[in-house]
Amino acid sequence: MMALDEGLHRIEEEFEEHVVFFYEDPLTFGGGHFVLYPVEGSSPRFAIEEQYPPGVDWSDEDRVPTSWTWVAEASLPQPDGSYRWVPHGEGEVASADYAVLLQIAEGWAEALSAAIEREQSHTPVPARVADTALTTRPPTDRPM
């Protein structure tokens, strides 16, 4: 469990410009116990939820997860105007395979970061009125 936690913090540090890591309560927020979000906004998200043996839950300080489920999802508008979390990838990883889960989470963070970078590179910088006046004004030193 500690290795997963450390790995998620490493991912947050590696992609700190675009990704932030939170601990959450899946019963309250519906995501997972460990959730990666974009720095700007709350969608999409990558949520990891601990799975326990019968009779054990999140509140048990001695809990040891048997596996982790993960879901990559986005909050999308519905025809009635509401929003709903829609998964676009999900799976389950045994506890011993936490490195696989970290690879999946890192791939998600890398793809999100690349998409944000691409979007930002296509966003035009708005021109200021003073700048356009200098470039569109006819020269005054020519005879008319």
HUSUL-V938300 format. One record per residue. N is the residue number from 0. RES is the residue in three letters. NEAR is the number of other C-alpha atoms within 8 Angstrom. Layout:
N RES NEAR
N RES NEAR
//
This chain:
0 MET 7
1 MET 5
2 ALA 7
3 LEU 10
4 ASP 8
5 GLU 8
6 GLY 9
7 LEU 11
8 HIS 9
9 ARG 8
10 ILE 12
11 GLU 12
12 GLU 7
13 GLU 6
14 PHE 11
15 GLU 9
16 GLU 5
17 HIS 11
18 VAL 13
19 VAL 10
20 PHE 11
21 PHE 8
22 TYR 7
23 GLU 10
24 ASP 10
25 PRO 10
26 LEU 5
27 THR 5
28 PHE 8
29 GLY 7
30 GLY 11
31 GLY 14
32 HIS 12
33 PHE 11
34 VAL 14
35 LEU 13
36 TYR 14
37 PRO 13
38 VAL 9
39 GLU 5
40 GLY 6
41 SER 8
42 SER 9
43 PRO 10
44 ARG 12
45 PHE 13
46 ALA 13
47 ILE 13
48 GLU 12
49 GLU 12
50 GLN 9
51 TYR 12
52 PRO 7
53 PRO 4
54 GLY 5
55 VAL 8
56 ASP 7
57 TRP 7
58 SER 4
59 ASP 7
60 GLU 5
61 ASP 4
62 ARG 9
63 VAL 6
64 PRO 11
65 THR 10
66 SER 11
67 TRP 13
68 THR 12
69 TRP 12
70 VAL 12
71 ALA 13
72 GLU 13
73 ALA 11
74 SER 10
75 LEU 8
76 PRO 8
77 GLN 8
78 PRO 5
79 ASP 4
80 GLY 6
81 SER 7
82 TYR 8
83 ARG 8
84 TRP 8
85 VAL 8
86 PRO 9
87 HIS 8
88 GLY 7
89 GLU 9
90 GLY 7
91 GLU 8
92 VAL 11
93 ALA 9
94 SER 10
95 ALA 4
96 ASP 8
97 TYR 11
98 ALA 7
99 VAL 8
100 LEU 9
101 LEU 11
102 GLN 8
103 ILE 8
104 ALA 11
105 GLU 9
106 GLY 8
107 TRP 10
108 ALA 12
109 GLU 9
110 ALA 8
111 LEU 10
112 SER 11
113 ALA 8
114 ALA 8
115 ILE 9
116 GLU 8
117 ARG 8
118 GLU 8
119 GLN 7
120 SER 7
121 HIS 6
122 THR 6
123 PRO 5
124 VAL 4
125 PRO 4
126 ALA 6
127 ARG 6
128 VAL 6
129 ALA 6
130 ASP 8
131 THR 9
132 ALA 8
133 LEU 7
134 THR 6
135 THR 6
136 ARG 6
137 PRO 4
138 PRO 5
139 THR 5
140 ASP 4
141 ARG 5
142 PRO 4
143 MET 2
//
